[in-house]
Amino acid sequence: QVQLVESGGGLVKPGGSLKLSCAASGFAFSDARLAWVRQPPGKNFEWVSHSAPGQMTPMYSDSVKGRFTISRDNAKNTLYLQMNNLKPEDAGTYYCQWEQYRGQGTQVTVSS
């Protein structure tokens, strides 16, 4: 069955960095369009970024463009999100997503 397991979240000060990972199984990872989405506290889900096979340039939401980088290791079936210069408004639970599937999420807290 499809499994997506996110990790790497934590507490970081504004301006800090985190790298999230998503270990995937149960589908053809290298052929998959994968996304990172987040849910800020008390708010709806927000699309953050996605990576598709053959896509020359990953896509990012305006709020994270220039600070976040999505990458994937098809040999390890793992999706990453490098987050730099984190801001308090980046806080929330981050999920990787394939089609309708999401993992359990990893919590990111940005606070001084």
FIDOKE-921120 format. One record per atom (N, C-alpha, C): residue number from 0; residue in one letter; chain; x, y, z. Coordinates in nm, 2 decimals. Layout:
<rs>
  num  residu  chaine       x       y       z
  NUM       A       A       X       Y       Z
...
</rs>
This chain:
<rs>
  num  residu  chaine       x       y       z
    0       Q       A    0.08   -0.12    0.00
    0       Q       A    0.00    0.00    0.00
    0       Q       A    0.09    0.12    0.00
    1       V       A    0.03    0.24   -0.03
    1       V       A    0.10    0.36   -0.04
    1       V       A    0.14    0.41    0.10
    2       Q       A    0.27    0.44    0.12
    2       Q       A    0.31    0.50    0.25
    2       Q       A    0.40    0.62    0.22
    3       L       A    0.37    0.72    0.29
    3       L       A    0.45    0.85    0.29
    3       L       A    0.48    0.88    0.43
    4       V       A    0.61    0.89    0.46
    4       V       A    0.65    0.92    0.60
    4       V       A    0.74    1.04    0.60
    5       E       A    0.69    1.15    0.66
    5       E       A    0.77    1.27    0.66
    5       E       A    0.85    1.28    0.79
    6       S       A    0.96    1.35    0.79
    6       S       A    1.05    1.37    0.90
    6       S       A    1.13    1.49    0.88
    7       G       A    1.19    1.54    0.99
    7       G       A    1.28    1.65    0.98
    7       G       A    1.23    1.78    1.04
    8       G       A    1.11    1.78    1.08
    8       G       A    1.05    1.90    1.14
    8       G       A    1.11    1.93    1.28
    9       G       A    1.08    2.04    1.33
    9       G       A    1.13    2.08    1.46
    9       G       A    1.11    2.23    1.49
   10       L       A    1.17    2.27    1.60
   10       L       A    1.17    2.41    1.64
   10       L       A    1.29    2.48    1.59
   11       V       A    1.27    2.60    1.53
   11       V       A    1.38    2.67    1.47
   11       V       A    1.35    2.82    1.49
   12       K       A    1.46    2.90    1.51
   12       K       A    1.44    3.04    1.52
   12       K       A    1.42    3.11    1.39
   13       P       A    1.36    3.22    1.38
   13       P       A    1.34    3.29    1.26
   13       P       A    1.48    3.31    1.19
   14       G       A    1.48    3.29    1.06
   14       G       A    1.61    3.29    0.99
   14       G       A    1.68    3.16    0.98
   15       G       A    1.64    3.06    1.06
   15       G       A    1.70    2.93    1.06
   15       G       A    1.66    2.84    0.94
   16       S       A    1.71    2.72    0.94
   16       S       A    1.69    2.63    0.83
   16       S       A    1.65    2.49    0.89
   17       L       A    1.57    2.42    0.81
   17       L       A    1.54    2.28    0.83
   17       L       A    1.53    2.21    0.70
   18       K       A    1.56    2.08    0.70
   18       K       A    1.54    2.00    0.58
   18       K       A    1.45    1.89    0.61
   19       L       A    1.34    1.89    0.54
   19       L       A    1.23    1.78    0.56
   19       L       A    1.26    1.67    0.46
   20       S       A    1.22    1.55    0.50
   20       S       A    1.23    1.43    0.42
   20       S       A    1.10    1.36    0.41
   21       C       A    1.08    1.29    0.30
   21       C       A    0.95    1.21    0.29
   21       C       A    0.99    1.08    0.22
   22       A       A    0.99    0.97    0.30
   22       A       A    1.02    0.84    0.25
   22       A       A    0.89    0.78    0.19
   23       A       A    0.90    0.74    0.07
   23       A       A    0.78    0.69    0.00
   23       A       A    0.79    0.55   -0.04
   24       S       A    0.68    0.48   -0.05
   24       S       A    0.67    0.34   -0.09
   24       S       A    0.53    0.31   -0.14
   25       G       A    0.52    0.20   -0.22
   25       G       A    0.39    0.16   -0.27
   25       G       A    0.35    0.21   -0.40
   26       F       A    0.43    0.29   -0.47
   26       F       A    0.40    0.34   -0.60
   26       F       A    0.53    0.37   -0.67
   27       A       A    0.51    0.40   -0.80
   27       A       A    0.63    0.42   -0.89
   27       A       A    0.68    0.56   -0.86
   28       F       A    0.77    0.57   -0.77
   28       F       A    0.82    0.71   -0.72
   28       F       A    0.88    0.79   -0.83
   29       S       A    0.96    0.73   -0.91
   29       S       A    1.04    0.80   -1.02
   29       S       A    0.94    0.86   -1.12
   30       D       A    0.82    0.80   -1.13
   30       D       A    0.73    0.85   -1.23
   30       D       A    0.62    0.95   -1.17
   31       A       A    0.64    0.97   -1.04
   31       A       A    0.53    1.04   -0.97
   31       A       A    0.55    1.19   -0.96
   32       R       A    0.44    1.26   -0.97
   32       R       A    0.44    1.41   -0.94
   32       R       A    0.41    1.42   -0.79
   33       L       A    0.51    1.48   -0.72
   33       L       A    0.50    1.48   -0.57
   33       L       A    0.50    1.63   -0.53
   34       A       A    0.43    1.65   -0.42
   34       A       A    0.42    1.78   -0.37
   34       A       A    0.44    1.79   -0.22
   35       W       A    0.48    1.91   -0.18
   35       W       A    0.48    1.94   -0.04
   35       W       A    0.36    2.04   -0.01
   36       V       A    0.29    2.01    0.09
   36       V       A    0.18    2.10    0.13
   36       V       A    0.20    2.12    0.28
   37       R       A    0.14    2.23    0.33
   37       R       A    0.15    2.26    0.47
   37       R       A    0.01    2.31    0.52
   38       Q       A   -0.01    2.29    0.65
   38       Q       A   -0.13    2.34    0.72
   38       Q       A   -0.08    2.42    0.84
   39       P       A   -0.09    2.55    0.82
   39       P       A   -0.06    2.64    0.94
   39       P       A   -0.17    2.62    1.05
   40       P       A   -0.13    2.65    1.17
   40       P       A   -0.23    2.62    1.28
   40       P       A   -0.36    2.70    1.26
   41       G       A   -0.47    2.62    1.26
   41       G       A   -0.60    2.68    1.25
   41       G       A   -0.64    2.73    1.11
   42       K       A   -0.56    2.69    1.01
   42       K       A   -0.58    2.73    0.87
   42       K       A   -0.59    2.61    0.78
   43       N       A   -0.63    2.64    0.65
   43       N       A   -0.64    2.54    0.55
   43       N       A   -0.51    2.49    0.50
   44       F       A   -0.51    2.38    0.43
   44       F       A   -0.39    2.34    0.36
   44       F       A   -0.34    2.44    0.26
   45       E       A   -0.21    2.45    0.24
   45       E       A   -0.15    2.54    0.14
   45       E       A   -0.05    2.45    0.06
   46       W       A   -0.06    2.47   -0.07
   46       W       A    0.04    2.41   -0.16
   46       W       A    0.17    2.49   -0.14
   47       V       A    0.28    2.41   -0.13
   47       V       A    0.41    2.48   -0.11
   47       V       A    0.50    2.46   -0.24
   48       S       A    0.51    2.34   -0.29
   48       S       A    0.59    2.31   -0.40
   48       S       A    0.56    2.18   -0.46
   49       H       A    0.60    2.16   -0.59
   49       H       A    0.59    2.02   -0.64
   49       H       A    0.70    1.99   -0.74
   50       S       A    0.72    1.86   -0.75
   50       S       A    0.83    1.81   -0.84
   50       S       A    0.77    1.70   -0.93
   51       A       A    0.79    1.72   -1.05
   51       A       A    0.74    1.62   -1.15
   51       A       A    0.85    1.56   -1.23
   52       P       A    0.84    1.44   -1.28
   52       P       A    0.94    1.38   -1.36
   52       P       A    0.96    1.46   -1.49
   53       G       A    1.08    1.49   -1.52
   53       G       A    1.10    1.57   -1.65
   53       G       A    1.08    1.71   -1.63
   54       Q       A    1.04    1.76   -1.52
   54       Q       A    1.01    1.90   -1.50
   54       Q       A    1.15    1.97   -1.48
   55       M       A    1.17    2.07   -1.57
   55       M       A    1.30    2.14   -1.57
   55       M       A    1.31    2.23   -1.44
   56       T       A    1.20    2.29   -1.41
   56       T       A    1.21    2.39   -1.29
   56       T       A    1.09    2.35   -1.20
   57       P       A    1.13    2.32   -1.07
   57       P       A    1.02    2.29   -0.98
   57       P       A    0.94    2.42   -0.95
   58       M       A    0.82    2.40   -0.91
   58       M       A    0.73    2.51   -0.89
   58       M       A    0.72    2.54   -0.74
   59       Y       A    0.70    2.66   -0.70
   59       Y       A    0.69    2.70   -0.56
   59       Y       A    0.58    2.81   -0.55
   60       S       A    0.53    2.81   -0.43
   60       S       A    0.43    2.92   -0.40
   60       S       A    0.51    3.05   -0.38
   61       D       A    0.45    3.16   -0.41
   61       D       A    0.52    3.28   -0.40
   61       D       A    0.57    3.31   -0.26
   62       S       A    0.50    3.25   -0.16
   62       S       A    0.55    3.28   -0.02
   62       S       A    0.68    3.21    0.02
   63       V       A    0.72    3.11   -0.06
   63       V       A    0.84    3.04   -0.02
   63       V       A    0.95    3.05   -0.13
   64       K       A    0.91    3.10   -0.25
   64       K       A    1.00    3.11   -0.36
   64       K       A    1.13    3.18   -0.32
   65       G       A    1.24    3.12   -0.35
   65       G       A    1.37    3.18   -0.32
   65       G       A    1.43    3.14   -0.18
   66       R       A    1.34    3.07   -0.10
   66       R       A    1.39    3.03    0.03
   66       R       A    1.38    2.88    0.05
   67       F       A    1.29    2.81   -0.02
   67       F       A    1.27    2.67   -0.01
   67       F       A    1.32    2.60   -0.14
   68       T       A    1.37    2.48   -0.13
   68       T       A    1.41    2.40   -0.25
   68       T       A    1.36    2.26   -0.23
   69       I       A    1.29    2.22   -0.33
   69       I       A    1.24    2.08   -0.34
   69       I       A    1.34    2.00   -0.42
   70       S       A    1.36    1.88   -0.37
   70       S       A    1.45    1.78   -0.45
   70       S       A    1.40    1.64   -0.42
   71       R       A    1.45    1.55   -0.50
   71       R       A    1.41    1.41   -0.49
   71       R       A    1.53    1.32   -0.52
   72       D       A    1.53    1.21   -0.45
   72       D       A    1.63    1.10   -0.48
   72       D       A    1.55    0.98   -0.52
   73       N       A    1.54    0.96   -0.65
   73       N       A    1.46    0.85   -0.70
   73       N       A    1.52    0.71   -0.66
   74       A       A    1.65    0.71   -0.64
   74       A       A    1.71    0.58   -0.59
   74       A       A    1.67    0.54   -0.45
   75       K       A    1.64    0.65   -0.37
   75       K       A    1.60    0.62   -0.23
   75       K       A    1.45    0.64   -0.21
   76       N       A    1.38    0.67   -0.32
   76       N       A    1.23    0.70   -0.31
   76       N       A    1.21    0.80   -0.20
   77       T       A    1.28    0.91   -0.20
   77       T       A    1.27    1.01   -0.10
   77       T       A    1.26    1.15   -0.16
   78       L       A    1.17    1.22   -0.11
   78       L       A    1.14    1.36   -0.15
   78       L       A    1.20    1.45   -0.03
   79       Y       A    1.26    1.56   -0.07
   79       Y       A    1.31    1.65    0.03
   79       Y       A    1.25    1.79    0.02
   80       L       A    1.26    1.87    0.12
   80       L       A    1.23    2.01    0.12
   80       L       A    1.33    2.09    0.20
   81       Q       A    1.43    2.15    0.14
   81       Q       A    1.52    2.24    0.22
   81       Q       A    1.46    2.37    0.24
   82       M       A    1.45    2.41    0.36
   82       M       A    1.38    2.54    0.40
   82       M       A    1.48    2.63    0.47
   83       N       A    1.51    2.74    0.40
   83       N       A    1.60    2.84    0.46
   83       N       A    1.53    2.97    0.49
   84       N       A    1.60    3.05    0.57
   84       N       A    1.54    3.18    0.61
   84       N       A    1.40    3.16    0.66
   85       L       A    1.37    3.07    0.75
   85       L       A    1.24    3.05    0.79
   85       L       A    1.18    3.16    0.86
   86       K       A    1.05    3.18    0.84
   86       K       A    0.97    3.29    0.90
   86       K       A    0.86    3.23    0.99
   87       P       A    0.82    3.31    1.09
   87       P       A    0.71    3.26    1.18
   87       P       A    0.59    3.21    1.10
   88       E       A    0.56    3.27    0.98
   88       E       A    0.44    3.23    0.90
   88       E       A    0.47    3.10    0.83
   89       D       A    0.59    3.05    0.83
   89       D       A    0.61    2.92    0.78
   89       D       A    0.57    2.80    0.87
   90       A       A    0.54    2.83    0.99
   90       A       A    0.51    2.73    1.09
   90       A       A    0.38    2.65    1.05
   91       G       A    0.38    2.53    1.08
   91       G       A    0.27    2.44    1.05
   91       G       A    0.31    2.30    1.04
   92       T       A    0.22    2.22    1.00
   92       T       A    0.25    2.08    0.97
   92       T       A    0.27    2.06    0.82
   93       Y       A    0.38    2.00    0.79
   93       Y       A    0.42    1.98    0.65
   93       Y       A    0.40    1.83    0.61
   94       Y       A    0.34    1.82    0.49
   94       Y       A    0.30    1.69    0.44
   94       Y       A    0.36    1.67    0.30
   95       C       A    0.40    1.55    0.27
   95       C       A    0.43    1.53    0.12
   95       C       A    0.30    1.46    0.07
   96       Q       A    0.28    1.48   -0.06
   96       Q       A    0.15    1.43   -0.12
   96       Q       A    0.18    1.37   -0.25
   97       W       A    0.11    1.26   -0.28
   97       W       A    0.11    1.20   -0.41
   97       W       A   -0.04    1.16   -0.44
   98       E       A   -0.09    1.22   -0.54
   98       E       A   -0.23    1.21   -0.57
   98       E       A   -0.31    1.24   -0.45
   99       Q       A   -0.40    1.15   -0.40
   99       Q       A   -0.48    1.19   -0.28
   99       Q       A   -0.41    1.15   -0.15
  100       Y       A   -0.29    1.09   -0.16
  100       Y       A   -0.23    1.04   -0.04
  100       Y       A   -0.14    1.14    0.03
  101       R       A   -0.14    1.15    0.16
  101       R       A   -0.05    1.23    0.24
  101       R       A    0.00    1.14    0.35
  102       G       A    0.11    1.18    0.41
  102       G       A    0.16    1.11    0.52
  102       G       A    0.10    1.17    0.65
  103       Q       A    0.17    1.14    0.76
  103       Q       A    0.12    1.19    0.89
  103       Q       A    0.17    1.33    0.92
  104       G       A    0.26    1.38    0.84
  104       G       A    0.31    1.51    0.86
  104       G       A    0.42    1.53    0.95
  105       T       A    0.49    1.64    0.94
  105       T       A    0.60    1.67    1.04
  105       T       A    0.58    1.82    1.08
  106       Q       A    0.59    1.84    1.20
  106       Q       A    0.56    1.98    1.26
  106       Q       A    0.68    2.07    1.25
  107       V       A    0.66    2.19    1.20
  107       V       A    0.76    2.29    1.19
  107       V       A    0.71    2.41    1.28
  108       T       A    0.80    2.45    1.37
  108       T       A    0.77    2.56    1.46
  108       T       A    0.88    2.67    1.44
  109       V       A    0.84    2.79    1.41
  109       V       A    0.94    2.90    1.39
  109       V       A    0.91    3.00    1.50
  110       S       A    1.00    3.01    1.60
  110       S       A    0.98    3.10    1.71
  110       S       A    1.11    3.14    1.77
  111       S       A    1.12    3.26    1.82
  111       S       A    1.24    3.30    1.89
  111       S       A    1.23    3.27    2.04
</rs>
